[in-house]
Amino acid sequence: VDGQAPYIDVLDTRGRSITHIDVPGDSCGQPERFTHVALGGDQSVYAITACKTPRVLVITDRTIARTVVLRTNETDRACINGLTLDPQGRIYVTNACAELMVQIYSPEGDLVRAFGKHDTGFENFAVPSGLAVTSNGDLWVIDTIRQVISRFDHEGSLLTMIGGKGSQPGAFEYPSAVATDGASLLFVLERQGGRYQCLQINPGGVAAEKN
C-alpha cells in the first residue's frame, strides 16, 4: 500500500508492478487511502483505510471479495498504525488516536475488546505502532516511544515486556513494525536502527534473539 495512492499495488518478488487493485471512494467521500495490509489465515490480503470510520478490504486472488466496516464507539478520527489477524479471523488494530489504543474486532467488524490508554503504566502505551498474534493467542504490541514489545493474553492482560532502547540484541531503536511466522518467531523492524531483529519465543514466553 502507498498512503498517497488510491489503489493497492501488486508486485513480483523483484519489486516490479504486476497490477493495481483499484477501489471505490470511501465513506469520507474522497479517494481511498490505505495505511496497512495483513495476511489472513486463508491467504486473503486485508487492507485498512485511513478514514474516520476505517474499512478493511478483503482481497482474494487480486479481487476485492468483501468489505468490513470497523464499528467502534470512538468519536475522534482514527489513526490506524498497526493491523493483524488471529487464526479465528478477528481483526486487531492499534489506533494511536483512540482512548483505548489496542482494538479487537470480530470478522464482521464488531468491537470485541479494547485496552491500553495513552498513559503511564506497563499495561498502557506512549505510541503503539504495530502488533502481531502468535498461534497460542498471545498478542505482541510494539511501543515506538518506549521502545519495547509488550505481550498480552487474549483478554488484554499484560504477561511480559521485552526490549528497551539500545543497539544490542534484544534492545530496540524506535521499533516501528512487527510480524510473526504465526508460531515461535517475531520479526521487529526498527525505524532508527536501520535493521530488523528475528526473535525466538521460548516455551516460557520470553523472547531471545535467534541468530
Buried (B, 14 or more C-beta within 10 A) or exposed (E): BEEEEBBBEEEEEEEEEEEEBEBEEBEBEEEBBBBBBBEBEEEBBBBBBBBBBBBBBBBEEEEBEEBBBBBBEBEEBBBBBBBBBBEEBBBBBBBBBBEBBBBBBBBEBEBEBBBBBBEEEEBBBBBBBBBBBBEEEBBBBBBBEBBBBBBBEBEBEBEBBBBEBEEEEBBBBBBBBBBBEBEBBBBBBBEBBEEBBEBEBEEEEEBEEBE
